[in-house]
Amino acid sequence: MIHFRRILLLCSILLLAGVAKAGYTYHFKPIHEGFDAIAQRLNQADFANERQSIDPHWLDQLDSIAKKESNKQLQVRAIYWRIRSTQMSAQPSMCIPLLEKALKMNDDKNYDYDAACIHYQLAGNYDRIGQYFKCYNEAKQAIPVFEKYADHYFLGNSYLLLVQLFHEISSDDEARTLLDLSRDNYQKAGFQLNRIYFYQAVLTTGDDESIALYKKAIQTGNKDWGMTLQAYINLNELLLKRGRANEADAYSQEAFNMLSTYSPGNVIFHAMIALNHAKIRFEQGRYEETLNELTDLLQHSNQLRDEYLMLGIYRQLWLTHEKLGHRDEAYRYLELYNRKYRMQQEEILKNEIPKAQAREAIARQDDQIRLLQQEAELNRRRLWVLALLGLTILIGGGALLVYVFQRNRMHKMENRELQKSLEQEAIIYSMNLKNYEDDIQKKDREISSSTLLLTNKNEVLKQLSDITTRYSDEGKVPREFVREVNAVIGDSLKNDDEWSRFRLHFDSVHPDFFNKLKEASPELTENDLRLCAYIRIGMRAKQIAEMLSITADSVNSNRYRLRKKLGLSRGESLDDFVRKI
C-alpha cells in the first residue's frame, strides 16, 4: 500500500474542516462588532469546508480593524484566522512562529477559548514536521478548554489528531482508544464520521474489514475531498492485493472525477491517483497503457518531491519495461528504484529515533501525571483520616468530660476507627505495589516486543542478502550491486547502537539489574550482561541467537559459561536466578 504519511499531513491541516450542522455555536467572546461579523463568516466557511469561498480581503479587514483599535486580543484573532484560512499554502516554519507570538499576546484569563484554538493549531503544525511530543502537549492543553465549552466538534478533531499522532509513532492500541473518543464527540456534535471510518480502516489488520470501512469513508466523505481521495487510493491498493482489478478501476475513475471537481490543479493527488491507475492497468495486463501513463507522470517529476511517490513510479516502470522485454530500460529504472529505496530507508531510520523518543517522553510524562494524581489522592485520604481522627478525639474528649461512665466504650469506638484506617492504608499500599509490578511487567513486554521486531528485521535483511547473492550467482544482477547491497545490510546488522538503546531502555525499567549482576560475578563481560538481559525479558535461545547473529548452540555454550561464572549448581535454574535479580 502507498505510504500515505505525507498526504495525511496535508489532510491534517483540514481536521477542523467538515460539514457543520446548522447553527453551530461561535464560541469566541464578542469584542468588536465589525471584527466579529467577519470572523463568523470565516468560521462558517471553515466549518462548511468551503475555504475556497474565503475572500482574502476579509483577512486584510481583520488586520486593519485590530491595528486601528490597538487591541491585542483582536490582533491575536487576526493572526489565528489568517493562518486558519491560508495554511493550505503555508509551511509550518511560517505558521508556528506566528502562532507562538499570538499565544504570548493572548489574555488567557479572559480568553481561554482563543488560547485553546491556538494550541490546537500549533499541535497540527508540530505534527506536520514530526515534533510529536510538542504536538501531544499542545493538543492536551486544548482538550480541557474544549470540554469546558462543550465543544464536541473541536474535541472530536483534537482526539482525531492524537489518533494520527499515535499511529505515526506506532502506538496503535492508544490510537484505537482515542478514536473511540473522537467518534463519541463527533456523534454528540452531529457531524459526519468519514474520518472515523478512514482511521478504523487504517488501524484494522483484516483486508476485508478495511475494504468495507474505506468504502464507508468514501460514501460519507461529502466535501471532505482530501481524505476521500486518500480513501480511494488505499481502497484500490487493497482491491489490487485481492486480485479485484476491475472493481479498483471503477473506483479509480470516481477518484479522478472528484479531483477534477474539487482540486483539478493538485499535482500530488493527481500523481497518486494516476500511479494507482497505472498499477490497475498493469494488473489487467495492459502494459503499453501502463507505460504511457507512467511516462506522463515522469513529466511532473520535478514537482513530485514525495520520495515515496517517486519510489512507486520507478518500481512500476521497472516492472512494466520488464514485462515488455525492454531489458535496458528495466535495469535503468531498477537502479533508480534501488537508489530511492536506500534514501527512503535512511529517512525511515532517521525518523524512527524521534518517534521512539516521543513514545518514551509521552509515556514518561503520563506516568508522572498518574503518580502525582495518586499522591494527591493519597494526601486527600490522609487529610480525611486525620480530620476523622481529630473529630473522634474531640467527641471522645467531650464525652469523657460529660459522660465519664462511657469512657471504655468511646475508647473501643476510636480503636475500631483507627483499625479501619490502618486496613485502608494497607489496601492502598497493596494496590500501589500491584500497579507497580504490573507496570514493570508491561514495560518488559514492550522491551521484548521491540527486541523481537529487531530480530525479525535482522532475519529479513539476512534473507535479502541471500536472495541478492543467489541472483548474482545466477547472473541476474551485477556482483558490484550485490556487494553494495550486502555492505549496507552488514552495516545494519551491526547492532551495537541498538544494544546501547536497548540497554538505556532496560536500565530505566530495571535500574540495578546490571550492577547486581556485576556484584554477583565481577568477571562478567558485556556479552554476558546482554545475554542476561535477554533472558530477563523472556527471550528464547533461537531469538537470542538471531539478535546476536550466532547459532543456538553458541547461545547454549554461552549459557553454560555464564552459569559457571555465577557459581550456579546443577540443580539451580539460570533463568530463575536472572529473573529474581
Secondary structure by P-SEA (a helix, b strand, c coil): cccaaaaaaaaaaaccccccccccccccccccaaaaaaaaaaaaaaaacccccccaaaaaaaaaaaaaaccaaaaaaaaaaaaaaccccccaaaaaaaaaaaaaaccccccaaaaaaaaaaaaaaaaaacaaaaaaaaaaaaaaaaaaacaaaaaaaaaaaaaaaaaaacaaaaaaaaaaaaaaaaaaaccccaaaaaaaaaacccaaaaaaaaaaaaaacccaaaaaaaaaaaaaaaaaaacaaaaaaaaaaaaaaaaaacccccaaaaaaaaaaaaaaaaaacaaaaaaaaaaaaaaaccccccaaaaaaaaaaaaaaaaaacaaaaaaaaaaaaaaaaaaaaaaaaaaaaaaaaaaaaaaaaaaaaaaaaaaaaaaaaaaaaaaaaaaaaaaaaaaaaccccaaaaaaaaaaaaaaaaaaaaaaaaaaaaaaaaaaaaaaaaaaaaaaaaaaaaaaaaaaaaaaaaaaaaaccccaaaaaaaaaaaaaaaccaaaaaaaaaaaaaaccaaaaaaaaacccccaaaaaaaaaaaacccaaaaaaaacccaaaaaaaaaaaaaaacccccccaaaaaaac
